[in-house]
Amino acid sequence: ETGVTQTPRHLVMGMTNKKSLKCEQHLGHNAMYWYKQSAKKPLELMFVYSLEERVENNSVPSRFSPECPNSSHLFLHLHTLQPEDSALYLCASSQVTGTDTGELFFGEGSRLTVL
Amino acid sequence: AQSVAQPEDQVNVAEGNPLTVKCTYSVSGNPYLFWYVQYPNRGLQFLLKYITGDNLVKGSYGFEAEFNKSQTSFHLKKPSALVSDSALYFCAVRDMKQGGTYKYIFGTGTRLKVLA
């Protein structure tokens, strides 16, 4: 596996379900990001972890809960979501110390549908 | 505050013609600028970046971009468009380091349609 891998690619859940999105990066980076992409809206930054510490939390509702157990893995735990939370959730990684090439590397995204 | 503007929601171009997708930015300090492409239901793929040096940067799939400091622009170009270039294109700028990491600011995206 190379790059940034997101699972599942597609997820359908009811409003009362609990599910998780997973992201794994194989690039040796030390920062990871969650973005939300909704139709006809700009890309929204949700959370950032740098060196395994959360450094950004953009007023995201508490029904979204991130977890970063190590520098290679990032989770987004979902519970009691609303239909308006249906979107493409993108994970990205970058290097913030040492050899910093500058760009973000994105996964393929997890398409979430909340019924 | 840092910002990125992509003034066109959509650009249509005939196959074989040159294409330009526009981006302007507002940053303090020296900008790190990026272009990404997104195909339907896929993630964003990195195309090219400007950090320093030559104002004309070359990237993947024959794309290039010109950094113009006086006009604060970073337009994406390709000499001859392909139908397969049809996608959503995002310009982005990297903000200064804060709280141990960088914030990336994205434009709203420009949909490119290349017509056969």
Interface residues (C-beta under 8 A of the other chain):
Chain A: V4 Q6 A31 Y33 P42 L43 L45 V48 S50 L51 E53 V55 E56 L88 L90 A92 S94 V96 G102 E103 L104 F105 F106 G107 E108 G109 R111
Chain B: Y32 F34 Y36 N41 R42 G43 L44 Q45 F46 K49 I51 F90 A92 R94 K97 G99 G100 T101 Y102 K103 Y104 F106 G107 T108 G109
